Amino acid sequence: MATASIRLDEELVEKATIIGKALHRTTPKQIEHWAKIGEIMEDNPDLPYEFVRQAIISKAEKEAGKLEPYNFG
C-alpha cells in the first residue's frame, strides 16, 4: 500500500486520536476507517449507517473465515 503525507485539520487529528484509542486503532487507521465509511455512504446514500457498519463487519468476518451457514425456516 502506498502512503502519502497530507495536512489535516488539528481538531480532526485530535478527535481521531481519542476515538482511535477507545477503539484500539492508531490515529491513521481511525482516519482511514472514517474515510472508508464516508466513501461507502456517498456511493450508497440510501443505505442507513447501521447497515453499512454491519456490512463492514460481515466482510471482516468472511475474510477471517468466521462465517456460519444460515438455515432458513
C-alpha positions in Angstrom: 0.0 0.0 0.0 1.4 3.4 -1.0 1.4 6.1 1.7 1.3 9.9 1.3 1.8 12.7 3.7 -1.1 15.2 3.9 -2.0 18.1 6.0 -5.1 17.6 8.2 -7.0 19.9 10.5 -5.6 19.6 14.0 -9.1 19.1 15.5 -9.7 16.1 13.2 -6.4 14.5 14.2 -7.1 15.1 17.9 -10.6 13.6 17.7 -9.2 10.6 15.6 -6.6 10.1 18.3 -9.2 10.0 21.1 -11.7 7.8 19.2 -8.9 5.6 17.9 -7.6 4.9 21.4 -11.0 3.9 22.5 -11.4 1.6 19.6 -7.9 0.2 19.7 -6.9 1.9 16.4 -4.0 4.1 15.6 -4.8 7.7 14.6 -4.1 7.0 10.9 -6.2 3.8 11.0 -9.1 5.7 12.6 -8.9 8.4 9.9 -8.8 5.6 7.2 -11.9 4.0 8.8 -13.8 7.3 8.7 -12.8 7.8 5.1 -13.9 4.3 4.2 -17.3 4.8 5.8 -17.6 8.2 4.1 -16.9 6.7 0.7 -19.4 3.9 1.2 -22.1 6.3 2.4 -21.5 8.7 -0.5 -21.7 5.8 -3.0 -24.8 4.4 -1.3 -26.8 7.4 0.0 -30.0 5.4 0.5 -28.4 2.9 3.0 -28.5 3.6 6.7 -25.3 3.9 8.6 -26.0 0.8 10.7 -26.4 -1.3 7.5 -23.1 -0.1 6.2 -21.5 -0.8 9.6 -22.8 -4.3 9.6 -21.7 -4.9 6.0 -18.1 -3.9 7.0 -18.2 -6.2 10.0 -19.6 -9.1 7.8 -16.8 -8.6 5.3 -14.2 -8.8 8.0 -15.8 -11.9 9.4 -15.8 -13.5 6.0 -12.1 -12.6 5.4 -11.3 -14.2 8.8 -13.2 -17.4 8.0 -15.8 -16.9 10.7 -19.0 -17.4 8.7 -21.6 -19.8 9.8 -24.3 -21.2 7.4 -27.7 -19.7 7.7 -30.6 -22.1 7.8 -33.9 -20.8 6.5 -37.1 -21.9 8.2 
